Amino acid sequence: MSDSTDTSGPTTGAPGGGGAGSVAVHLDGITKRFPGVVANDDVDLRVERGTVHALLGENGAGKTTLMNVLYGLYEPSEGRVVVDGDPREFDSPRDAIDAGVGMIHQHFMLVDPMTVTENITLGNEPERLFGLAVDRDRAREAVVDLSERYGFDVDPDARIEDVGVGVQQRVEILKALYRGADVLILDEPTAVLTPQEVEELFGVFEELTAQGKTIIFITHKLREAMTAADDITVLRGGENVGTLDAADATRERLAELMVGREVLLDVDRAAATPGETVLDVRELVVGDTRGVRAVDDVSLSVREGEVFGIAGVDGNGQAELVEAVAGLRDADAGSVHLDGTDVTDTSRRDRVDAGMAYVPEDRQERGLVMDFDLVSNGLLGSQHARPFAENGRIDWERAREHAEEIVAEYDVRPADVDALAESLSGGNQQKFVVGREFARDPRLVVASHPTRGVDVGSTEFIHDRISELRSDGRAVLLVSSKLDEVQSLSDRLAVIYEGSFVDVVDPEAVTEEQLGLLMAGERPDADVSVEEVSR
């Protein structure tokens, strides 16, 4: 990145003030403290106008906190926010918006029953009849003009509940632009998109920067940062550990900055030698919390020495499928067999006793008791059985040793088994849950997003453990929203869309483009199937 300094004020040039090469945003020595935690520590960040700047780091690195300071959601403990050369003090997002800063959050803030136009103009509607009514025609015209100006293909009359997540994201961007944003912050913008939608989003970035807008996007995905950004700043432990020109960055260098040591990014595995079927799911039908069918007639099998992966955009039934297999949600129809025994109607405890380990999608709701210490959490699912219990009495000394072994092997921090689960960061909570479940000596591991929120180094470690389980003849059912993860670890890969498997493919042969089409419910031109999918 260049050595640009703050300008004394807006200059002529790109729209929104500031010429080419000027600094749109300077976060100058930002420190943000919470009780007992320093989330940002003297962070200096410069973002040049008309560029895309990636803010890279693992969960807990301080990325979102830093951007919440820029957006006025948090007031910095120390340091100053400079926008277009002017020091600013934001008491609320309204102040940031007035200064030309908009933020699109990871979870969209749209009103589903309302139209695209109504959502974009909400709170800022053009008025008629002396302010007594909304001028709907002018509102629609403003949205159409805005969409055409930035090349967005958005139907102004469509209801939000009827459009896909990619369109909803564009509506959020248009909403910020309608309010005058020149700097756009996007928090993990690709989390719910297919590969094709990600590519389209990056095309939107190009359109916006070509017209002088400035993009800051938060991510933990190395390839995305390198593909979409002009510059990449890496945060680790709340500190800025480096800013690189994206053209000169490598995955290895970025991973090293994120973790603080060299990281092996590729999974090295021997060819699979699958054995007998361990998990057999037949014609499973599962409803969601509203009673709507979320899993529709799904069949799958996982064999010894095999990783069976499931890919798909979040919300397409994979969560309900996994919970039904793990015994946390009742199936409406179909069956689940473990080593030939029907466990469809058995309890979660019975499935643990039968050799099933489970890494849940939501570690705090399903994986841990947050106000228990790690010794007690290490017992969960095993508190009734040897070697931790006998004749109804728990061996707390053995339980402590077990927790200490997990903490040591999985580098859980702080390394204090008396610490409450709620005191750990999300990534350390995840490492503890993964360690506990993998230590069960399971026949089957059901792992839902096993590396969510952990750093690159810990991800490498967990991937190695999954590969070791496979090599030891265990069966693994893996669900992940990370395509590179599920492709590199799986021997067979199912793609789920609206509750059904679209296809089961060879993860080494299928392309990202073909996967993206399948994730959107479409068939690629080439046949990529490796087995028949029941409909």
N, C-alpha and C positions, 0 to 999 in steps of 0.2 A: 504494500500500500504506500502511497506517496506521503511525503512529509508535509502535507497541507496543514496550515494553521487556520484558526477561526477567522473568518472575514468580519469586518466591522459592521456589516449589515448586508441585506439582500442586494445583489447586483443584477444587472440585466443579463439575460441569457435564457436558460431553460425555464419552462413554466414553473411558477411557484417560488421564484426568487433564487438567486445563486447561479453563477455561470458554471460551465463545465470545469470540473476539478475543484469547485468550492466545497466546503464542508457543510453538509446539511445538518448533521447531528454531531455534537461533541459531548460525550458523557465524561466529565472531568473529575477524576478522583472520587468516583461514587463508592461510598460505603453504606451498606444497609444492615443494621443490626436488629435482630429480634431477641427476646429474652433467651439468653444462653446460646445464641447462634449468630454468627456473622455470615450472612447470606452473600453479601458482596463486599470485597475487601480492596478498597482503593483502585477501583476499575477505571481505566482510561480507554475510551472507545471513540474512534472517529469514523464517521460514515460519509463518504463523498456523495454529493448530489448526482442523481441519475445513474446510480449503480445498484447492484444487488449485493447485499452483505449478509453472509451466513453467520449466525451465532451458534457455534457448535459446542457440544458438551453433553455429558451424561446427566440423567435425572439427579437433581440435587446440586448441580454445578453452579447454580445461580443465574441461569439464562433468563427464565421467566421473571424472576424477581427484578433483574436489571431492567427488563423491558417494561415491567409494571411501574418502575420509577419514571421511565421516560414517558409513559402514558398517564401519569398522574394518579395511579392507584395507590402508590406508596410515596411517601416523602423521604428523600435520602437522609441518612443520619449525618453524612458528611459529603462534600463535593457539590458540584453544580451541573445543571442541565443547560446546554447551549444549543439553540435551534436557529439556524441561519445566522449565526454570529451573535445572536442576542441571548444573554443569560435569562433563564426562565425559572419561575417558581410555580409549579402546578399544584393546586390544592385538590384537584379532581380531574377526571378524564375530560370534563367539559372545557377546562383550561387548556389541556393538551390539544383537543380538537380545534379550539379557537386558534391555536398556534400552528395548525396544519399537520398534527400527528394523529393518525388513526390506528386502531389495533383490531385485528381479526383473531378472535380467541379460538383455541382448539375445539371447544364445544360452541357451535354456532348459537347466536342469540337472535333467533328469528321466531316469528309468530306463525305457526303452521297453517291455521285456517285462512290467513290473510294472503293477498296476492303479492307478487314480486314488487310491484309499484308501491303498494301500501307499506311493505316492510322497508323499502329503501327510503321513503319519504317520511316515515313515522316520526312524529315529533317536530318535523320541519316541513310540514305540508304547505304548499301554496294555498292562499285563502282567497275567498271572494265574499261578496255581500258584507263588506266591512268587518271581515274576520269571523263572521258567524257560520261559515261553511267552508269545507275543503273544496278547492277547485280541482276536481279529479282529472279533468282533461289536461290541465297544465301540468299536473303531477306526472301523468302518463307520458306526456310529451317530453318532460325533462328526463325521465328515465330512458326513453327511446334515444334521445340525443346523446345521453351519457354512454349508453351501450354502444352506439355506433361510433362515437369518438374513440373508444378504446378497443373496438373490435370484438365486443362481447356478444355472443349469440344467446340472448336471454329473452324469453317471452314475458313482457311486462304484465300480462293478464293471468299468467299461471299461478296457481296456489302453491305455496311452499311445500305443503304436504304431498303434492303430486310430482315434484321434481326430484332428481337425484342429488346426492351430496356434492357432486362437482358443480352443479348449477347453484346449489345453496351457497357454496363458497364464493362463487362469483357475485352473488347477490350481496354477501357481506362486504366484498371489496367495493362494489358499486355504492353501497350504503356509506362507506367511509369516504369515497370520492365525492359523493353528493354533498357531504358535509365539509368539503374543501380540503381533504387530506392531501398533502404533498409527500409526507413520509408515511409509509404503510408498514406496520409490524404484523407479521403472521406467525402464530405460535403453533409449531408442529403441523404445518398446513397439509402434509401428505398422509397423515395418519389414517384417514378413512377413504383414500382414493385408490383406484386401480392404477396400474402402470400407465395406461393411456391417459387417464385423467391427470396424473402427475405430469406427463409430458405437456398436456394442454395448459396446465397451471404455469409451467415454466415458460410457455409461449406467451401467457398473459404478462408474466414478469417482463419479458422483452418489449411488449407493447407499452407497458407502463413506463419503463425506464427510457424508452425512445422518446417519450413525451415529457421527460424531465422529472418523473416521479422517482422516489427513492424507496427501495425495498429492504427491510431487515427481516430475515426469517430465521426462526429458532428451529434447530433440528439436532438430532443425535446420529443422523445417517450420513456416513462419510461420502458415499457416492453422490448423494443429492447435493451436498454442499459443493463438491467439486464440479458438478454438472451445471448448477444453476447460478452460482455466485461469481462475482468478480473478486471479492475479497472474503476471507474466512478468518474470524476471530474465535479462538478456542478458550473456553472458561474451564477451569478445574479448581474445585474447592473454593469457589467464589472469587477466584483471581483470574485476570487476563494473563494467560501463559504464552500468548503469541498471536500475531496477525500475519497471515500469509496471502500472497497473490494466488488465487485459485489455479491459475495456469501453471504455477510452479509447485503446487501441493501434490502430495502422494497420500494414498490411504495409510501407508505405514507411518509416515511422518505425522499425520493428523492423529492417528491412534496413539502414537507415542506421546504427543502433547496432551491428549485427553487423559491418559492413564499415568504418565510419568515414567514409563519404561517401554522397552520394545515389546510389541505384541505380534503374535502369529495369527493372521486373520483368516487363513484358509484351513478348513477342516481336512485332516489327513486320515482317510479311512481305508481299510481293506475292503475287498469285494464282499458282498453279503452272502451268507450261507444259511438261509432261513430253514427252520425246522418245523416242528408241529405247530398247529394253530393254537394260540393262547387265548386271544379275544375273538369272539364271533358275534357280530351284531347283525340281526336280521329284521328287515322291514320295520325299522323303528320309527314311531310317530311320537312327537313330544310337543306339548303346548308351552307357550311362554307364560309370563305372570298374568297376562290379560286373558289367557285361554285361547289365544290365536295359535294355529298350528305353526310352530317354528322349525320343526324337523319333520320332513315329509317322506316317509318310506325309504329310509336310508339303511343300506347294508354295507358292511365292511368286515374284514378279518385282518388280524395282525398276528404274525408268526414269531416263533423264537428267532432271535438274532436278526430282527428286522425293525426298522423305523418306518411307520406308516404316518405320513404327514397329511395335514388338512390345511389348505390355503383358501383364503377368501377375504373379502372386505368385511370388517367387523359388523355384526348385526345380521348376518345371514344364516343364523341357526347353529353356528359352531359352539357357542357357549352352552346352549340348551342340550345339544348332543353330548358334549363332554360331561355335563352334570348328570345326565341320565345314565351314562356309562359308569360314572363314579358313585352313583347311588344317592345323589343329592336332589334329584328331581324325578318324579314318577313318569314313566312312559305311558302314553295312551294306548299304544299298540306295539307289537313287535317283541323282540326278545334280546337279552344280553347273556351270552355264555362265557364263562371264564374256565379255561381248561376242561371244557366239555360239560361243566355244571351250570345249570340255569340259575343266574343270580338276579334276574329281572326284578323280582319282588323282595330281594334281601336288603338288609340295612347297609349303610356305609361301613359300620364296624365289621360286618360279616365279610365284606369285600376286602377289607384290610387283612383280615385273618386268612382269606383265600389267596393273598399274595398280590394285591393291587395297591400301588402307591399313586398318589394324586397331588400334582402341583396345580393349585387353582389359579384361575385368571385374576381374581381379586384376593390378594394375599391377606388384606386386613379383615375382609368379611368372612372368608372361607379358610384361610390358612393359619391364622393366629388369633389368640385371645389377647387383645392389645394391653390389658392391664394385668397380665400374667408376666412373670419373668421368663427368661429363656430356658431355665431348667424345666419349668412346667410346660412351656410350649414345645419343648423337645419331646415330651411324653405324649402329646396329643395323638390319639389313634392307637397308642400302645400302652396306655396306662392300666389296662386290665390284664396284660399278658407278660409272661417271662420274656426277657430277664429283668424287667422293671417292676413286676408285681407278682406276688404269690399269696394265695389264700386271702385275697382282698387287701393286702398291705403293700404299699409302694416302697421300693428300695430307693430312697432319695439319694443315697451316695452313688449308686449306679446311674441314676437319672442325671446327677450333676456331671459325672464323667462323660456321659453320652452327649450332653449339651456342650461340654468343653471340647469334645472331639469334633463336633460340627463347627463350632466357632473357629477352631484352629485350622481345620482342613479347608473351610470355605472362606477364610479371612474375613469373618464377620466383625465389624467394628461398631462400638468399642468391644474389646475382647473380654467382656464381663458378663458371665452367665446369670448374675443377679440383676442385670439391667432389665427393665420392663420393655416389652416389645414395642410399645408406643414411643419409646425414647430413641429408637433406631431410625435411621433414614430409610426411605422406601427400598433403596437398593440393598441395604444390609438386611432388611426384613426378608426380601426375596431370596437372598443367599441362604438365610437360615432355613426357610421353608424347603428350598430345593435340597439342601443338605440333609434335613430330617427325612424327607421322603425317599431320597436315593439310598439312605442308610438302612432302609427296611429290609434289604435283601429281597426285592420284589420279583415276582414272575412277570408282572406287567406294570409299566409306568405310564400313567396318563398325565401328560404335561401340557398345560395350557399357558402359552406365552411365558416359558420358563426363564427368559432373560429380560423380561420387561423391567426397565428401570435400573438395571445393573450396568456397571462400567464395562468398557471394551475388554479389559483384562479379565474380569470375572465372567464375562460372556464366553471368552476363550476357554476358561476353566470348565464352565458348565457344559459347553459343547464337547469337550474332551470326555467328561463324565458320561454324557449320553452315548458317545461312541464306545466307551468302555462297557457300558451296560449291554449294548448291542453285541459287542464282541464276546461277552460272557453268556450270550444266548438268551438275554431277556427280550421281551417284546416292548416296544415303545409306541404309544399313540401320541403324536405331537401336533399341537395346534399353534400356529404363530402367524402374526400379521406381518412379520419380516420375511419377505420373499427370499432374500439371500440365505437366511437361516433355515427356512423350511426346505429349500432346494438342496442346500449343501448337506443336510443331515438325513434326509429321507431316502428310502429305497423305492418306495412308491408314494405318489403324491395325488391326493384327491382334491378337487376344486369344488367348493360348495357355493351355491347361489340360491337365495330364497328358500333355504331349507332342504335342498336336494343336491346330490352330487351331479355335477355337469359332466365330469370325466375323471378317470384315474389315469395318470400319465407317468412317464419316466422322467424324474426330475433332472436327470443329466442331459436328456435329449430335448426337452421342451424349452422353447425360448421365452423370454420375459414378455414379448409381445403376445405370444400365444396364450400364456397364462393370464395376461390382462384381459384378453377377449373372453376367456372362460370365466374369469371372476366377474365379468359383466353379463354373464349368461349367454354369450355368443359362442359359436363354433368357429375355430380357425379354419382356413382353407385346407391345410394339411391335416391328416389324421394323426393325432398324437396319443391315442389311447393305448394303454397296455393291458386293459382288461375290460370286460363288459360291465356297464353300469346299469343296475336295476332301476327302472323308472316307476 
